[in-house]
Amino acid sequence: MNGIIGEVLPLALGVAISPIPIIASILMLLSPRARVTSVGFLLGWVLGILIATTIFTLLAGSLGGDHGGSSPVVGIIQIVLAALLLLLALKQWRSRPRDGAEPTMPAWMSAIDTFTFAKAAGLGFLLSGVNPKNLLLAASAGLTIGTVSATSPSSAAPTAIAVFTVLAASTVAVPVIGYLIAADRLRGPLDRLRDWLAGNNAVIMTVLVLVIGVVLLGKGIAQF
């Protein structure tokens, strides 16, 4: 069990340190309907991670080698995912704002003040379960869990999925829960955190995706 969790920790970190979803949750916390939209966004975010990871865990379980051994098919999928992550890292780096330039944020962020619970939940689901970067990381985690847990107790995979989901969702969950407890104290820090993340989004994601892509490439090669 500890081995599985150790394998997926870097992947969970990659999902957790995703500036755009964190910025979106902060904007919702600073909006007129903060409590409604932020809770909806958090629920959608968690559900997206959980579903994507579970699907790829089941897929890996059906593709695994004999008795949980190495699987060339899983290795090929991991190598493809690694290549996509490395290409994404290159794209993130090339899209970084130049010196003195204002970072470009998604157009939908300007409409967050008008979001309902359902729209916020839908956005959370899309950013976690459908967004290419997070989907690649959830897929990588699911493949790892499904492959490694083949020789572990039956509860290993569900537990690993739960731990991965909690860790991956933590950076959205913490500000939302903190705001529900102490809204007035968090407004200033949330504003500053939003500005810092917006300015450093491309660099943060480039480094994370590059490192995780290289690690996943190594895992894929080891399957042969």
Secondary structure, DSSP 8 states (H G I E B T S, - for coil): -HHHHHHHHHHHHHHHS-HHHHHHHHHHHTSTTHHHHHHHHHHHHHHHHHHHHHHHHHHHHHH--GGG---HHHHHHHHHHHHHHHHHHHHHHHTS--TT------GGGGGGGG--HHHHHHHHHIIIIISHHHHHHHHHHHHHHHHHGGGS-TTHHHHHHHHHHHHHHHHHHHHHHHHHH-HHHHHHHHHHHHHHHHHHHHHHHHHHHHHHHHHHHHHHHHT-
